[in-house]
Structure formats: structure tokens, C-alpha cells
């Protein structure tokens, strides 16, 4: 009887050992992968952008991903997900799981701060850039800026470098847009209220397109300002293609900045003030 009990105990121990070994060898399969952002806009002078890939589930045995760029002439990507802008254009950055079955992408647009051949257009004594800050052309909306902030946001609400949106931004208490925060490239600056009023005095017409907007000036001496809408203080785009709002560098009241506004076929409403927490377009003027 003792022999039988001993054999049963031995078999039970062996069974437990085998079971533990099976669990130790079991792998957890990958079910998906996501990136830290689905789109990004960089201009040629920007620092590289680091994308983060999250493999699902977090208990997956193999968390490794590989990185590729659909157009390395526009943007390259390192083995660690660091995206470097190379030339103006668009590239798709793809993260692929080790088994090759799951992928996630980020569409990267590389823009120059101004159109490459932009010599500017002079209207009423002020030289204006032909495109918005970080736009790839005159009809591109470029980025949206809170007043007196150096951080730009694209039309999907994604920021440079993944900075968090601040719905309580008050312009940092400034009375004029600080030079250190000016998003315009070298030789250009955010326009003053006087500059915007001079632009309004040049006359304008509503122009259809994608998006629509207003053409200021006359004849061949004109600039087009897209109706890019606004980035609301809670961080989403509204009224794209319906109206345009462009910041001035002046702040007449606490936590308020001057801006020029225009709506569809209506004449521009002039210059008024708005909360610094909204994201508006910036069209640079020559220094």
C-alpha cells in the first residue's frame, strides 16, 4: 500500500512540474500596434520627431517593431522611431511588429516655413509672405498658434514635438508677441495690428478653393489667405473653409490678442481681440 501511495505522489509531482514547464514556455501573441500620433507636420528647420510604438497587449512576449519610411528623400526614420525631415513633401512612417502581421502608420508632412521662392508681396508698404507659417504652399493652412506661443498645431490638432494643449493659455501676461516665441523664420515676424489694417485697406475678394479664402490686393500684386478656421480653446478645428483668423503681435488687454477676421463672402470685419487660448493662423511680414 505504501508503494502505491508513493507512486501516486511521484506522478502528481511530475504532472505539476510538466504543467509549470508548459506555462513557462507559453508565448503571448501580438494583437496590434499603435503610434503616439497618426499625423505630424515638420518643417526643414525642426528638430527630429520621436514616434513611440505601443505593442498590444502590453504582456506580448515580443515587443519589437521595425521602422520604415515610404519616402526617405522627404523624411527618414531610425531604428528607434526618430523621424528627421529632409525635404518638402509627404512620407508615411510605418512601424511593423516582429511577426510582420501588425502595422501602424504616421503620415508626416515636411514643409518649409515659407514657399521656397517666396520673395514676398508688398501691399500698402508692407511686405507679406505668400504662405502661412509652416505651409507647403499659399493654399495650405499651415499651423495654428495660440497668441505669444512658439508651439504650432496642425489641422488634426497635433503639435510640434507632441506638446500638450493648454486651454488656459493667457499669453504669458505679455503685451506684445515675444521675439523668442515668434514662429516666423529669420527675416520675418508676426504682423502688428497696423500691418493688418494696411492689408485690409488693400482690398480683398472671396476666392473659392480647397480651402476657400480671401485674395488681398489687385492685379498681379496679391496674396491669398486661406480660410483655415480656428483651433478652439479645447483643441479641435472648427469652421475650416468658412472663415480665417490671423493673429497680430499686439495684446491690448490682459490675456487677449488682436487678430484680423474674415468670413466667407462677407467683407473682412477688421481687427478685434480674442482669448490667447485660441489657435489662429499666422502670416508673416518682412522685418
Secondary structure by P-SEA (a helix, b strand, c coil): caaaaaaaaaaaaaaaaaaaaaaaabbbbbccccccccbbbbcccccbbbbbbbcccccccccbbbbbbcccccbbbcccbbbbbcccbbbbbbbbccccccbbbbbbbbbccccccccccccccbbbbcccccccccccccbbbccccccccccccccccbbbbbccccccccccccccccccccccccccaaaaaaaaaabbbbbbcccbbbbcccccccccccccccccccccccccccbbbbbccccccccccccccccccccccccccccccbbbbbbbbcc
